[in-house]
């Protein structure tokens, strides 16, 4: 749920402007933990896609509708907060691993979508998780598109 006070405090007139001040823009890469912090502080849903075709070629609304009755952990997408909670609960070394090898995801799209039965539009971001065979653990970490998370005004 969008945290209206924190969201209103961001610079910008449009959702794209406001998300841009947070470093969220299509084509950028961001540390998954920073996206989790943004989702938590501002109430902006950030969806992680595991399938590139769905992330790039389908609307978020159509994917959410198609998988609405599928259990959360069996869908080809997940909210960043759910993903982070799951990994932290199932891997005690997750935080340390992320410090050593930040998991950078590609921001695919931003927009607005009605959530639930409400017609109020909520800003969102969709991101693509990298495939395991694409991760190079010996390489220098990529320069993130998001260096710090502005504090939320509550």
N, CA, C and O atoms as a GROMACS GRO file, in nm:
protein
  616
    1UNK      N    1   0.083  -0.117   0.000
    1UNK     CA    2   0.000   0.000   0.000
    1UNK      C    3   0.088   0.124   0.000
    1UNK      O    4   0.180   0.136   0.081
    2UNK      N    5   0.060   0.214  -0.090
    2UNK     CA    6   0.138   0.337  -0.105
    2UNK      C    7   0.136   0.416   0.025
    2UNK      O    8   0.030   0.438   0.084
    3UNK      N    9   0.252   0.460   0.068
    3UNK     CA   10   0.263   0.545   0.187
    3UNK      C   11   0.257   0.688   0.137
    3UNK      O   12   0.358   0.745   0.094
    4UNK      N   13   0.139   0.746   0.144
    4UNK     CA   14   0.111   0.874   0.077
    4UNK      C   15   0.199   0.988   0.124
    4UNK      O   16   0.241   1.069   0.042
    5UNK      N   17   0.227   0.997   0.253
    5UNK     CA   18   0.309   1.108   0.303
    5UNK      C   19   0.451   1.098   0.248
    5UNK      O   20   0.506   1.198   0.201
    6UNK      N   21   0.509   0.980   0.255
    6UNK     CA   22   0.645   0.960   0.204
    6UNK      C   23   0.648   0.984   0.053
    6UNK      O   24   0.740   1.048   0.002
    7UNK      N   25   0.548   0.932  -0.018
    7UNK     CA   26   0.541   0.947  -0.163
    7UNK      C   27   0.526   1.094  -0.201
    7UNK      O   28   0.592   1.141  -0.293
    8UNK      N   29   0.440   1.167  -0.131
    8UNK     CA   30   0.417   1.309  -0.160
    8UNK      C   31   0.542   1.392  -0.138
    8UNK      O   32   0.559   1.496  -0.203
    9UNK      N   33   0.630   1.350  -0.048
    9UNK     CA   34   0.751   1.426  -0.017
    9UNK      C   35   0.857   1.414  -0.126
    9UNK      O   36   0.952   1.493  -0.129
   10UNK      N   37   0.843   1.317  -0.216
   10UNK     CA   38   0.940   1.302  -0.324
   10UNK      C   39   0.925   1.414  -0.426
   10UNK      O   40   0.813   1.458  -0.454
   11UNK      N   41   1.038   1.459  -0.481
   11UNK     CA   42   1.033   1.560  -0.588
   11UNK      C   43   0.974   1.497  -0.713
   11UNK      O   44   0.993   1.379  -0.740
   12UNK      N   45   0.903   1.578  -0.788
   12UNK     CA   46   0.851   1.534  -0.916
   12UNK      C   47   0.700   1.546  -0.923
   12UNK      O   48   0.631   1.540  -0.822
   13UNK      N   49   0.652   1.564  -1.046
   13UNK     CA   50   0.508   1.581  -1.067
   13UNK      C   51   0.439   1.452  -1.109
   13UNK      O   52   0.318   1.438  -1.090
   14UNK      N   53   0.515   1.359  -1.166
   14UNK     CA   54   0.456   1.235  -1.215
   14UNK      C   55   0.518   1.116  -1.141
   14UNK      O   56   0.624   1.130  -1.079
   15UNK      N   57   0.452   1.001  -1.147
   15UNK     CA   58   0.514   0.882  -1.087
   15UNK      C   59   0.654   0.854  -1.144
   15UNK      O   60   0.744   0.814  -1.070
   16UNK      N   61   0.672   0.874  -1.275
   16UNK     CA   62   0.804   0.850  -1.335
   16UNK      C   63   0.908   0.946  -1.276
   16UNK      O   64   1.021   0.906  -1.251
   17UNK      N   65   0.869   1.072  -1.254
   17UNK     CA   66   0.961   1.168  -1.193
   17UNK      C   67   0.998   1.125  -1.051
   17UNK      O   68   1.116   1.125  -1.014
   18UNK      N   69   0.897   1.088  -0.973
   18UNK     CA   70   0.919   1.051  -0.834
   18UNK      C   71   1.004   0.923  -0.824
   18UNK      O   72   1.096   0.916  -0.743
   19UNK      N   73   0.972   0.823  -0.907
   19UNK     CA   74   1.051   0.701  -0.907
   19UNK      C   75   1.194   0.730  -0.953
   19UNK      O   76   1.289   0.670  -0.903
   20UNK      N   77   1.208   0.823  -1.047
   20UNK     CA   78   1.340   0.863  -1.094
   20UNK      C   79   1.426   0.922  -0.983
   20UNK      O   80   1.546   0.899  -0.979
   21UNK      N   81   1.364   0.999  -0.892
   21UNK     CA   82   1.441   1.055  -0.780
   21UNK      C   83   1.491   0.945  -0.689
   21UNK      O   84   1.589   0.965  -0.616
   22UNK      N   85   1.427   0.831  -0.692
   22UNK     CA   86   1.470   0.716  -0.612
   22UNK      C   87   1.571   0.629  -0.689
   22UNK      O   88   1.623   0.532  -0.635
   23UNK      N   89   1.598   0.664  -0.815
   23UNK     CA   90   1.691   0.588  -0.896
   23UNK      C   91   1.625   0.476  -0.974
   23UNK      O   92   1.693   0.390  -1.030
   24UNK      N   93   1.493   0.476  -0.978
   24UNK     CA   94   1.421   0.370  -1.049
   24UNK      C   95   1.379   0.421  -1.186
   24UNK      O   96   1.293   0.509  -1.197
   25UNK      N   97   1.440   0.366  -1.288
   25UNK     CA   98   1.407   0.401  -1.426
   25UNK      C   99   1.438   0.280  -1.515
   25UNK      O  100   1.535   0.208  -1.491
   26UNK      N  101   1.356   0.259  -1.618
   26UNK     CA  102   1.380   0.146  -1.707
   26UNK      C  103   1.523   0.149  -1.764
   26UNK      O  104   1.575   0.253  -1.801
   27UNK      N  105   1.582   0.029  -1.767
   27UNK     CA  106   1.717   0.015  -1.820
   27UNK      C  107   1.826   0.022  -1.714
   27UNK      O  108   1.938  -0.022  -1.739
   28UNK      N  109   1.796   0.078  -1.598
   28UNK     CA  110   1.896   0.086  -1.491
   28UNK      C  111   1.902  -0.047  -1.417
   28UNK      O  112   1.810  -0.128  -1.423
   29UNK      N  113   2.012  -0.066  -1.347
   29UNK     CA  114   2.026  -0.182  -1.258
   29UNK      C  115   2.027  -0.129  -1.115
   29UNK      O  116   2.077  -0.020  -1.088
   30UNK      N  117   1.972  -0.209  -1.026
   30UNK     CA  118   1.966  -0.168  -0.887
   30UNK      C  119   1.987  -0.288  -0.797
   30UNK      O  120   1.951  -0.401  -0.832
   31UNK      N  121   2.045  -0.264  -0.682
   31UNK     CA  122   2.064  -0.367  -0.580
   31UNK      C  123   1.926  -0.406  -0.528
   31UNK      O  124   1.846  -0.320  -0.492
   32UNK      N  125   1.900  -0.534  -0.525
   32UNK     CA  126   1.769  -0.584  -0.484
   32UNK      C  127   1.732  -0.540  -0.342
   32UNK      O  128   1.614  -0.519  -0.313
   33UNK      N  129   1.830  -0.527  -0.255
   33UNK     CA  130   1.803  -0.485  -0.117
   33UNK      C  131   1.758  -0.340  -0.112
   33UNK      O  132   1.672  -0.304  -0.031
   34UNK      N  133   1.814  -0.255  -0.197
   34UNK     CA  134   1.772  -0.115  -0.200
   34UNK      C  135   1.631  -0.103  -0.256
   34UNK      O  136   1.554  -0.019  -0.211
   35UNK      N  137   1.597  -0.187  -0.352
   35UNK     CA  138   1.460  -0.189  -0.402
   35UNK      C  139   1.365  -0.233  -0.292
   35UNK      O  140   1.253  -0.182  -0.283
   36UNK      N  141   1.407  -0.328  -0.210
   36UNK     CA  142   1.326  -0.371  -0.096
   36UNK      C  143   1.302  -0.258   0.002
   36UNK      O  144   1.192  -0.243   0.055
   37UNK      N  145   1.405  -0.179   0.027
   37UNK     CA  146   1.392  -0.065   0.117
   37UNK      C  147   1.296   0.038   0.060
   37UNK      O  148   1.214   0.094   0.133
   38UNK      N  149   1.306   0.065  -0.069
   38UNK     CA  150   1.215   0.160  -0.132
   38UNK      C  151   1.072   0.109  -0.123
   38UNK      O  152   0.981   0.185  -0.088
   39UNK      N  153   1.052  -0.018  -0.154
   39UNK     CA  154   0.917  -0.076  -0.146
   39UNK      C  155   0.861  -0.061  -0.005
   39UNK      O  156   0.744  -0.027   0.013
   40UNK      N  157   0.944  -0.085   0.095
   40UNK     CA  158   0.899  -0.076   0.234
   40UNK      C  159   0.875   0.070   0.276
   40UNK      O  160   0.773   0.100   0.337
   41UNK      N  161   0.968   0.159   0.244
   41UNK     CA  162   0.958   0.298   0.289
   41UNK      C  163   0.849   0.377   0.218
   41UNK      O  164   0.786   0.464   0.279
   42UNK      N  165   0.826   0.348   0.091
   42UNK     CA  166   0.733   0.428   0.012
   42UNK      C  167   0.605   0.352  -0.025
   42UNK      O  168   0.511   0.412  -0.077
   43UNK      N  169   0.602   0.223   0.000
   43UNK     CA  170   0.484   0.145  -0.033
   43UNK      C  171   0.464   0.124  -0.182
   43UNK      O  172   0.352   0.100  -0.228
   44UNK      N  173   0.572   0.132  -0.258
   44UNK     CA  174   0.566   0.112  -0.403
   44UNK      C  175   0.591  -0.036  -0.432
   44UNK      O  176   0.697  -0.087  -0.397
   45UNK      N  177   0.496  -0.105  -0.493
   45UNK     CA  178   0.520  -0.246  -0.526
   45UNK      C  179   0.632  -0.258  -0.631
   45UNK      O  180   0.629  -0.194  -0.736
   46UNK      N  181   0.730  -0.342  -0.599
   46UNK     CA  182   0.838  -0.373  -0.691
   46UNK      C  183   0.829  -0.522  -0.718
   46UNK      O  184   0.846  -0.603  -0.627
   47UNK      N  185   0.802  -0.557  -0.843
   47UNK     CA  186   0.785  -0.696  -0.882
   47UNK      C  187   0.912  -0.748  -0.947
   47UNK      O  188   0.970  -0.683  -1.034
   48UNK      N  189   0.954  -0.866  -0.904
   48UNK     CA  190   1.069  -0.934  -0.962
   48UNK      C  191   1.018  -1.044  -1.053
   48UNK      O  192   0.942  -1.131  -1.009
   49UNK      N  193   1.057  -1.041  -1.178
   49UNK     CA  194   1.018  -1.143  -1.275
   49UNK      C  195   1.132  -1.243  -1.292
   49UNK      O  196   1.249  -1.205  -1.292
   50UNK      N  197   1.095  -1.370  -1.305
   50UNK     CA  198   1.192  -1.476  -1.329
   50UNK      C  199   1.195  -1.516  -1.476
   50UNK      O  200   1.286  -1.588  -1.518
   51UNK      N  201   1.099  -1.471  -1.554
   51UNK     CA  202   1.090  -1.506  -1.696
   51UNK      C  203   1.100  -1.378  -1.779
   51UNK      O  204   1.015  -1.290  -1.769
   52UNK      N  205   1.202  -1.370  -1.861
   52UNK     CA  206   1.229  -1.250  -1.939
   52UNK      C  207   1.114  -1.215  -2.034
   52UNK      O  208   1.077  -1.098  -2.046
   53UNK      N  209   1.057  -1.315  -2.100
   53UNK     CA  210   0.948  -1.289  -2.194
   53UNK      C  211   0.830  -1.220  -2.125
   53UNK      O  212   0.774  -1.124  -2.178
   54UNK      N  213   0.792  -1.269  -2.009
   54UNK     CA  214   0.682  -1.207  -1.935
   54UNK      C  215   0.717  -1.065  -1.894
   54UNK      O  216   0.634  -0.974  -1.904
   55UNK      N  217   0.839  -1.045  -1.847
   55UNK     CA  218   0.881  -0.914  -1.798
   55UNK      C  219   0.883  -0.810  -1.910
   55UNK      O  220   0.843  -0.695  -1.890
   56UNK      N  221   0.928  -0.850  -2.027
   56UNK     CA  222   0.946  -0.754  -2.136
   56UNK      C  223   0.826  -0.741  -2.229
   56UNK      O  224   0.808  -0.636  -2.291
   57UNK      N  225   0.744  -0.845  -2.240
   57UNK     CA  226   0.642  -0.845  -2.344
   57UNK      C  227   0.497  -0.848  -2.296
   57UNK      O  228   0.405  -0.848  -2.377
   58UNK      N  229   0.478  -0.851  -2.167
   58UNK     CA  230   0.341  -0.855  -2.114
   58UNK      C  231   0.321  -0.740  -2.016
   58UNK      O  232   0.416  -0.695  -1.951
   59UNK      N  233   0.199  -0.694  -2.005
   59UNK     CA  234   0.170  -0.590  -1.907
   59UNK      C  235   0.164  -0.654  -1.768
   59UNK      O  236   0.129  -0.771  -1.754
   60UNK      N  237   0.198  -0.576  -1.669
   60UNK     CA  238   0.191  -0.624  -1.532
   60UNK      C  239   0.050  -0.669  -1.499
   60UNK      O  240   0.031  -0.774  -1.437
   61UNK      N  241  -0.049  -0.591  -1.539
   61UNK     CA  242  -0.189  -0.627  -1.510
   61UNK      C  243  -0.226  -0.762  -1.567
   61UNK      O  244  -0.294  -0.841  -1.500
   62UNK      N  245  -0.183  -0.792  -1.690
   62UNK     CA  246  -0.220  -0.921  -1.751
   62UNK      C  247  -0.151  -1.037  -1.680
   62UNK      O  248  -0.212  -1.144  -1.663
   63UNK      N  249  -0.027  -1.019  -1.637
   63UNK     CA  250   0.045  -1.126  -1.566
   63UNK      C  251  -0.018  -1.148  -1.429
   63UNK      O  252  -0.038  -1.262  -1.388
   64UNK      N  253  -0.049  -1.039  -1.358
   64UNK     CA  254  -0.113  -1.053  -1.227
   64UNK      C  255  -0.248  -1.123  -1.239
   64UNK      O  256  -0.282  -1.207  -1.155
   65UNK      N  257  -0.324  -1.088  -1.341
   65UNK     CA  258  -0.455  -1.153  -1.361
   65UNK      C  259  -0.438  -1.301  -1.392
   65UNK      O  260  -0.511  -1.385  -1.339
   66UNK      N  261  -0.344  -1.334  -1.479
   66UNK     CA  262  -0.324  -1.474  -1.517
   66UNK      C  263  -0.281  -1.561  -1.399
   66UNK      O  264  -0.323  -1.677  -1.390
   67UNK      N  265  -0.200  -1.508  -1.310
   67UNK     CA  266  -0.145  -1.587  -1.200
   67UNK      C  267  -0.211  -1.557  -1.065
   67UNK      O  268  -0.158  -1.595  -0.961
   68UNK      N  269  -0.325  -1.491  -1.066
   68UNK     CA  270  -0.392  -1.451  -0.942
   68UNK      C  271  -0.424  -1.569  -0.852
   68UNK      O  272  -0.419  -1.555  -0.729
   69UNK      N  273  -0.458  -1.683  -0.908
   69UNK     CA  274  -0.497  -1.799  -0.827
   69UNK      C  275  -0.382  -1.897  -0.800
   69UNK      O  276  -0.402  -2.000  -0.737
   70UNK      N  277  -0.265  -1.863  -0.849
   70UNK     CA  278  -0.148  -1.948  -0.828
   70UNK      C  279  -0.081  -1.906  -0.696
   70UNK      O  280  -0.067  -1.786  -0.671
   71UNK      N  281  -0.041  -2.001  -0.612
   71UNK     CA  282   0.026  -1.966  -0.487
   71UNK      C  283   0.148  -1.876  -0.513
   71UNK      O  284   0.218  -1.890  -0.612
   72UNK      N  285   0.170  -1.783  -0.420
   72UNK     CA  286   0.273  -1.680  -0.437
   72UNK      C  287   0.409  -1.734  -0.480
   72UNK      O  288   0.471  -1.679  -0.571
   73UNK      N  289   0.455  -1.840  -0.416
   73UNK     CA  290   0.590  -1.889  -0.446
   73UNK      C  291   0.596  -1.981  -0.567
   73UNK      O  292   0.701  -2.039  -0.595
   74UNK      N  293   0.486  -1.996  -0.638
   74UNK     CA  294   0.485  -2.076  -0.762
   74UNK      C  295   0.465  -1.989  -0.885
   74UNK      O  296   0.457  -2.041  -0.997
   75UNK      N  297   0.457  -1.859  -0.867
   75UNK     CA  298   0.438  -1.765  -0.978
   75UNK      C  299   0.572  -1.730  -1.043
   75UNK      O  300   0.677  -1.746  -0.981
   76UNK      N  301   0.567  -1.681  -1.168
   76UNK     CA  302   0.691  -1.638  -1.233
   76UNK      C  303   0.732  -1.496  -1.195
   76UNK      O  304   0.822  -1.438  -1.256
   77UNK      N  305   0.665  -1.440  -1.095
   77UNK     CA  306   0.700  -1.308  -1.043
   77UNK      C  307   0.668  -1.306  -0.894
   77UNK      O  308   0.586  -1.384  -0.845
   78UNK      N  309   0.735  -1.214  -0.823
   78UNK     CA  310   0.713  -1.204  -0.679
   78UNK      C  311   0.745  -1.062  -0.637
   78UNK      O  312   0.829  -0.996  -0.699
   79UNK      N  313   0.679  -1.015  -0.534
   79UNK     CA  314   0.712  -0.884  -0.479
   79UNK      C  315   0.850  -0.892  -0.414
   79UNK      O  316   0.885  -0.993  -0.353
   80UNK      N  317   0.927  -0.786  -0.426
   80UNK     CA  318   1.063  -0.786  -0.374
   80UNK      C  319   1.065  -0.814  -0.224
   80UNK      O  320   1.154  -0.885  -0.177
   81UNK      N  321   0.972  -0.762  -0.148
   81UNK     CA  322   0.969  -0.786  -0.003
   81UNK      C  323   0.949  -0.933   0.029
   81UNK      O  324   1.013  -0.986   0.120
   82UNK      N  325   0.862  -1.000  -0.044
   82UNK     CA  326   0.838  -1.143  -0.023
   82UNK      C  327   0.962  -1.224  -0.058
   82UNK      O  328   0.998  -1.317   0.013
   83UNK      N  329   1.027  -1.187  -0.167
   83UNK     CA  330   1.150  -1.256  -0.208
   83UNK      C  331   1.258  -1.242  -0.101
   83UNK      O  332   1.324  -1.340  -0.065
   84UNK      N  333   1.278  -1.120  -0.052
   84UNK     CA  334   1.382  -1.097   0.048
   84UNK      C  335   1.351  -1.170   0.178
   84UNK      O  336   1.441  -1.228   0.239
   85UNK      N  337   1.226  -1.167   0.221
   85UNK     CA  338   1.189  -1.240   0.344
   85UNK      C  339   1.215  -1.390   0.327
   85UNK      O  340   1.273  -1.453   0.416
   86UNK      N  341   1.173  -1.445   0.215
   86UNK     CA  342   1.190  -1.588   0.189
   86UNK      C  343   1.339  -1.627   0.191
   86UNK      O  344   1.377  -1.725   0.255
   87UNK      N  345   1.421  -1.549   0.122
   87UNK     CA  346   1.562  -1.585   0.115
   87UNK      C  347   1.630  -1.569   0.251
   87UNK      O  348   1.715  -1.650   0.288
   88UNK      N  349   1.594  -1.467   0.326
   88UNK     CA  350   1.654  -1.448   0.458
   88UNK      C  351   1.612  -1.558   0.554
   88UNK      O  352   1.693  -1.603   0.636
   89UNK      N  353   1.487  -1.601   0.546
   89UNK     CA  354   1.439  -1.709   0.634
   89UNK      C  355   1.502  -1.843   0.598
   89UNK      O  356   1.524  -1.927   0.686
   90UNK      N  357   1.532  -1.864   0.471
   90UNK     CA  358   1.583  -1.994   0.427
   90UNK      C  359   1.734  -2.000   0.409
   90UNK      O  360   1.789  -2.108   0.386
   91UNK      N  361   1.800  -1.887   0.420
   91UNK     CA  362   1.946  -1.885   0.406
   91UNK      C  363   2.004  -1.783   0.503
   91UNK      O  364   2.007  -1.663   0.473
   92UNK      N  365   2.049  -1.828   0.619
   92UNK     CA  366   2.103  -1.736   0.719
   92UNK      C  367   2.222  -1.654   0.670
   92UNK      O  368   2.250  -1.547   0.725
   93UNK      N  369   2.292  -1.701   0.568
   93UNK     CA  370   2.408  -1.627   0.517
   93UNK      C  371   2.371  -1.530   0.404
   93UNK      O  372   2.459  -1.470   0.343
   94UNK      N  373   2.242  -1.515   0.377
   94UNK     CA  374   2.197  -1.432   0.265
   94UNK      C  375   2.253  -1.290   0.272
   94UNK      O  376   2.307  -1.240   0.173
   95UNK      N  377   2.241  -1.224   0.386
   95UNK     CA  378   2.288  -1.086   0.399
   95UNK      C  379   2.437  -1.075   0.370
   95UNK      O  380   2.481  -0.985   0.299
   96UNK      N  381   2.515  -1.166   0.425
   96UNK     CA  382   2.659  -1.162   0.403
   96UNK      C  383   2.691  -1.185   0.255
   96UNK      O  384   2.777  -1.119   0.198
   97UNK      N  385   2.620  -1.279   0.195
   97UNK     CA  386   2.641  -1.305   0.053
   97UNK      C  387   2.608  -1.182  -0.030
   97UNK      O  388   2.680  -1.149  -0.124
   98UNK      N  389   2.499  -1.113   0.005
   98UNK     CA  390   2.460  -0.993  -0.069
   98UNK      C  391   2.560  -0.880  -0.049
   98UNK      O  392   2.577  -0.796  -0.138
   99UNK      N  393   2.627  -0.876   0.066
   99UNK     CA  394   2.731  -0.776   0.088
   99UNK      C  395   2.850  -0.802  -0.004
   99UNK      O  396   2.908  -0.709  -0.059
  100UNK      N  397   2.884  -0.929  -0.021
  100UNK     CA  398   2.998  -0.966  -0.104
  100UNK      C  399   2.965  -0.965  -0.253
  100UNK      O  400   3.048  -0.926  -0.335
  101UNK      N  401   2.844  -1.009  -0.288
  101UNK     CA  402   2.800  -1.018  -0.427
  101UNK      C  403   2.660  -0.958  -0.439
  101UNK      O  404   2.562  -1.032  -0.438
  102UNK      N  405   2.650  -0.826  -0.450
  102UNK     CA  406   2.517  -0.764  -0.458
  102UNK      C  407   2.437  -0.822  -0.575
  102UNK      O  408   2.489  -0.838  -0.686
  103UNK      N  409   2.314  -0.852  -0.549
  103UNK     CA  410   2.226  -0.903  -0.654
  103UNK      C  411   2.163  -0.784  -0.724
  103UNK      O  412   2.075  -0.716  -0.671
  104UNK      N  413   2.211  -0.760  -0.844
  104UNK     CA  414   2.164  -0.647  -0.924
  104UNK      C  415   2.057  -0.696  -1.020
  104UNK      O  416   2.077  -0.792  -1.094
  105UNK      N  417   1.943  -0.627  -1.019
  105UNK     CA  418   1.834  -0.662  -1.109
  105UNK      C  419   1.813  -0.547  -1.207
  105UNK      O  420   1.840  -0.431  -1.175
  106UNK      N  421   1.766  -0.581  -1.324
  106UNK     CA  422   1.739  -0.480  -1.426
  106UNK      C  423   1.597  -0.428  -1.411
  106UNK      O  424   1.502  -0.506  -1.402
  107UNK      N  425   1.583  -0.298  -1.408
  107UNK     CA  426   1.451  -0.238  -1.402
  107UNK      C  427   1.396  -0.239  -1.545
  107UNK      O  428   1.456  -0.181  -1.636
  108UNK      N  429   1.284  -0.304  -1.563
  108UNK     CA  430   1.224  -0.320  -1.695
  108UNK      C  431   1.122  -0.212  -1.725
  108UNK      O  432   1.126  -0.150  -1.832
  109UNK      N  433   1.032  -0.188  -1.632
  109UNK     CA  434   0.925  -0.092  -1.657
  109UNK      C  435   0.880  -0.027  -1.527
  109UNK      O  436   0.897  -0.082  -1.418
  110UNK      N  437   0.822   0.090  -1.543
  110UNK     CA  438   0.755   0.157  -1.432
  110UNK      C  439   0.620   0.201  -1.484
  110UNK      O  440   0.600   0.215  -1.605
  111UNK      N  441   0.529   0.224  -1.395
  111UNK     CA  442   0.396   0.268  -1.436
  111UNK      C  443   0.304   0.278  -1.318
  111UNK      O  444   0.347   0.291  -1.203
  112UNK      N  445   0.177   0.273  -1.347
  112UNK     CA  446   0.074   0.275  -1.244
  112UNK      C  447  -0.025   0.164  -1.274
  112UNK      O  448  -0.053   0.133  -1.390
  113UNK      N  449  -0.076   0.104  -1.168
  113UNK     CA  450  -0.169  -0.007  -1.182
  113UNK      C  451  -0.271  -0.001  -1.068
  113UNK      O  452  -0.236   0.034  -0.956
  114UNK      N  453  -0.397  -0.036  -1.097
  114UNK     CA  454  -0.492  -0.047  -0.985
  114UNK      C  455  -0.464  -0.176  -0.909
  114UNK      O  456  -0.442  -0.281  -0.970
  115UNK      N  457  -0.465  -0.168  -0.777
  115UNK     CA  458  -0.441  -0.287  -0.696
  115UNK      C  459  -0.570  -0.331  -0.630
  115UNK      O  460  -0.643  -0.250  -0.572
  116UNK      N  461  -0.597  -0.459  -0.638
  116UNK     CA  462  -0.719  -0.513  -0.578
  116UNK      C  463  -0.842  -0.461  -0.649
  116UNK      O  464  -0.841  -0.438  -0.770
  117UNK      N  465  -0.949  -0.442  -0.572
  117UNK     CA  466  -1.074  -0.393  -0.628
  117UNK      C  467  -1.079  -0.241  -0.634
  117UNK      O  468  -1.175  -0.184  -0.685
  118UNK      N  469  -0.976  -0.175  -0.581
  118UNK     CA  470  -0.970  -0.030  -0.579
  118UNK      C  471  -0.932   0.020  -0.718
  118UNK      O  472  -0.850  -0.042  -0.786
  119UNK      N  473  -0.990   0.130  -0.759
  119UNK     CA  474  -0.956   0.188  -0.889
  119UNK      C  475  -0.845   0.292  -0.878
  119UNK      O  476  -0.800   0.346  -0.979
  120UNK      N  477  -0.800   0.319  -0.756
  120UNK     CA  478  -0.689   0.412  -0.738
  120UNK      C  479  -0.562   0.351  -0.796
  120UNK      O  480  -0.530   0.235  -0.771
  121UNK      N  481  -0.492   0.430  -0.875
  121UNK     CA  482  -0.369   0.382  -0.937
  121UNK      C  483  -0.252   0.396  -0.841
  121UNK      O  484  -0.239   0.496  -0.770
  122UNK      N  485  -0.168   0.294  -0.839
  122UNK     CA  486  -0.050   0.290  -0.753
  122UNK      C  487   0.073   0.275  -0.842
  122UNK      O  488   0.074   0.192  -0.933
  123UNK      N  489   0.178   0.355  -0.818
  123UNK     CA  490   0.300   0.339  -0.898
  123UNK      C  491   0.366   0.205  -0.869
  123UNK      O  492   0.355   0.154  -0.758
  124UNK      N  493   0.433   0.150  -0.968
  124UNK     CA  494   0.502   0.021  -0.951
  124UNK      C  495   0.628   0.020  -1.036
  124UNK      O  496   0.650   0.106  -1.121
  125UNK      N  497   0.710  -0.080  -1.010
  125UNK     CA  498   0.828  -0.108  -1.094
  125UNK      C  499   0.834  -0.258  -1.116
  125UNK      O  500   0.804  -0.337  -1.027
  126UNK      N  501   0.872  -0.297  -1.237
  126UNK     CA  502   0.898  -0.438  -1.265
  126UNK      C  503   1.046  -0.453  -1.294
  126UNK      O  504   1.108  -0.367  -1.358
  127UNK      N  505   1.102  -0.563  -1.246
  127UNK     CA  506   1.246  -0.589  -1.261
  127UNK      C  507   1.266  -0.733  -1.306
  127UNK      O  508   1.182  -0.819  -1.282
  128UNK      N  509   1.378  -0.757  -1.370
  128UNK     CA  510   1.412  -0.890  -1.417
  128UNK      C  511   1.528  -0.944  -1.335
  128UNK      O  512   1.634  -0.882  -1.325
  129UNK      N  513   1.504  -1.060  -1.276
  129UNK     CA  514   1.610  -1.127  -1.200
  129UNK      C  515   1.712  -1.183  -1.300
  129UNK      O  516   1.675  -1.231  -1.406
  130UNK      N  517   1.841  -1.176  -1.265
  130UNK     CA  518   1.940  -1.236  -1.354
  130UNK      C  519   1.933  -1.388  -1.344
  130UNK      O  520   1.892  -1.443  -1.241
  131UNK      N  521   1.972  -1.455  -1.450
  131UNK     CA  522   1.978  -1.600  -1.448
  131UNK      C  523   2.109  -1.641  -1.383
  131UNK      O  524   2.208  -1.570  -1.396
  132UNK      N  525   2.110  -1.754  -1.313
  132UNK     CA  526   2.230  -1.797  -1.243
  132UNK      C  527   2.351  -1.808  -1.335
  132UNK      O  528   2.462  -1.777  -1.294
  133UNK      N  529   2.330  -1.851  -1.459
  133UNK     CA  530   2.443  -1.865  -1.549
  133UNK      C  531   2.496  -1.730  -1.599
  133UNK      O  532   2.602  -1.724  -1.661
  134UNK      N  533   2.422  -1.622  -1.571
  134UNK     CA  534   2.466  -1.488  -1.610
  134UNK      C  535   2.549  -1.421  -1.500
  134UNK      O  536   2.613  -1.319  -1.524
  135UNK      N  537   2.547  -1.477  -1.380
  135UNK     CA  538   2.620  -1.417  -1.269
  135UNK      C  539   2.767  -1.454  -1.277
  135UNK      O  540   2.803  -1.571  -1.291
  136UNK      N  541   2.853  -1.352  -1.269
  136UNK     CA  542   2.997  -1.372  -1.270
  136UNK      C  543   3.050  -1.331  -1.134
  136UNK      O  544   3.067  -1.212  -1.106
  137UNK      N  545   3.074  -1.429  -1.048
  137UNK     CA  546   3.114  -1.400  -0.911
  137UNK      C  547   3.257  -1.349  -0.901
  137UNK      O  548   3.296  -1.300  -0.795
  138UNK      N  549   3.335  -1.360  -1.006
  138UNK     CA  550   3.472  -1.312  -1.001
  138UNK      C  551   3.484  -1.168  -1.052
  138UNK      O  552   3.588  -1.104  -1.035
  139UNK      N  553   3.380  -1.117  -1.114
  139UNK     CA  554   3.383  -0.982  -1.170
  139UNK      C  555   3.359  -0.878  -1.062
  139UNK      O  556   3.305  -0.908  -0.955
  140UNK      N  557   3.402  -0.756  -1.092
  140UNK     CA  558   3.372  -0.644  -1.003
  140UNK      C  559   3.221  -0.624  -1.003
  140UNK      O  560   3.157  -0.640  -1.106
  141UNK      N  561   3.163  -0.588  -0.888
  141UNK     CA  562   3.019  -0.564  -0.886
  141UNK      C  563   2.983  -0.451  -0.983
  141UNK      O  564   3.058  -0.354  -0.994
  142UNK      N  565   2.871  -0.463  -1.053
  142UNK     CA  566   2.831  -0.357  -1.146
  142UNK      C  567   2.800  -0.230  -1.071
  142UNK      O  568   2.762  -0.232  -0.954
  143UNK      N  569   2.816  -0.119  -1.139
  143UNK     CA  570   2.781   0.009  -1.078
  143UNK      C  571   2.629   0.015  -1.068
  143UNK      O  572   2.560   0.010  -1.169
  144UNK      N  573   2.578   0.026  -0.947
  144UNK     CA  574   2.432   0.027  -0.932
  144UNK      C  575   2.370   0.154  -0.985
  144UNK      O  576   2.432   0.261  -0.984
  145UNK      N  577   2.248   0.142  -1.031
  145UNK     CA  578   2.171   0.258  -1.074
  145UNK      C  579   2.113   0.331  -0.954
  145UNK      O  580   2.058   0.440  -0.967
  146UNK      N  581   2.126   0.270  -0.840
  146UNK     CA  582   2.067   0.325  -0.719
  146UNK      C  583   2.173   0.317  -0.610
  146UNK      O  584   2.206   0.208  -0.563
  147UNK      N  585   2.226   0.430  -0.571
  147UNK     CA  586   2.337   0.432  -0.476
  147UNK      C  587   2.289   0.440  -0.331
  147UNK      O  588   2.348   0.379  -0.242
  148UNK      N  589   2.185   0.514  -0.307
  148UNK     CA  590   2.133   0.524  -0.170
  148UNK      C  591   1.984   0.545  -0.178
  148UNK      O  592   1.930   0.589  -0.280
  149UNK      N  593   1.919   0.515  -0.071
  149UNK     CA  594   1.775   0.528  -0.064
  149UNK      C  595   1.743   0.651   0.019
  149UNK      O  596   1.781   0.658   0.136
  150UNK      N  597   1.672   0.750  -0.039
  150UNK     CA  598   1.634   0.867   0.039
  150UNK      C  599   1.543   0.822   0.154
  150UNK      O  600   1.459   0.734   0.137
  151UNK      N  601   1.559   0.884   0.270
  151UNK     CA  602   1.472   0.846   0.382
  151UNK      C  603   1.328   0.884   0.353
  151UNK      O  604   1.299   0.983   0.287
  152UNK      N  605   1.239   0.802   0.404
  152UNK     CA  606   1.096   0.829   0.387
  152UNK      C  607   1.052   0.926   0.493
  152UNK      O  608   1.091   0.914   0.610
  153UNK      N  609   0.970   1.022   0.455
  153UNK     CA  610   0.909   1.112   0.553
  153UNK      C  611   0.781   1.046   0.599
  153UNK      O  612   0.692   1.020   0.519
  154UNK      N  613   0.772   1.020   0.725
  154UNK     CA  614   0.653   0.950   0.775
  154UNK      C  615   0.564   1.042   0.850
  154UNK      O  616   0.459   0.999   0.899
   0.00000   0.00000   0.00000
